[in-house]
Amino acid sequence: MTSTLPAMKCVSATFKNQEKLQEAVQRLLDRGIPKDKISIIGRNFQTEARITGFLTKKDVILDGLTTGALYGALFGSVLSLLTGVGVLFIPFIGTVVAAGPLAAALLGATSGALYGSLGAGLGSVLMSFGMPQDKAAIYQTRVQAGEFLLVVEVEEDKAGQIFLLLQGLGAEELATTDMQIPCITEDCLSPEMKADLSEEAQKEFVQSYNEALQESPEPTNALLKAWEKIKQLFNRDDRGIFSQRK
């Protein structure tokens, strides 16, 4: 007999303050939801430590996902609970902090079409993943206003329970959708990533990413493994590009 993977749904909601978001994430983890299935994004995470030294845009884009502990310490304990933490700039919203699979997608493991959508704002990115247009527009407006977006990927038969849990915690704009993060192919790396990886490194990245995704359908882990592979195989050249094979 062949087994089939259970159908998945995304339950999404907004929270007006970081404390409620923290409580929601903790309750989800207590319910057994894997941290790699939880994504958050927001502008106003409270900083709990000073940044020492300097972080360049290249550092954030290429290395941000591997320093979740760093960003967790900088922006609050809620981020330390999750994986794939990074900082990025989104048009119409500004600089945001994101964690989880959504952060992984926004920070690079996206198709060229999705990267183009990012230029039109967060709402277009969510629509590219399958979020209904009206709800995607509301989420963009809410994040722009300083609220926090939470997205949880769960098995279809658990979606109702998670919806009610978040509702009971004061979440707003709740929705259950078929939003999902796609695989990537060699030709679909974002222009920003192509500028920082040689052609050889691009091929290695995509191969490693998709192999990891086959082993476990968790985009954040797949992205982390792909970056680890790149750093094992290549050094940066004098332009900061991963091109020099070790």
Helices and strands as residue ranges (DSSP letters): E 8-15, H 18-30, G 35-37, E 38-42, H 57-63, G 64-66, H 68-75, H 77-80, E 86-90, E 94-99, H 101-106, H 112-118, H 122-128, H 133-144, E 148-155, G 156-158, H 159-168, E 172-177, G 186-188, H 191-196, H 199-215, H 219-233, E 234-236, E 242-245
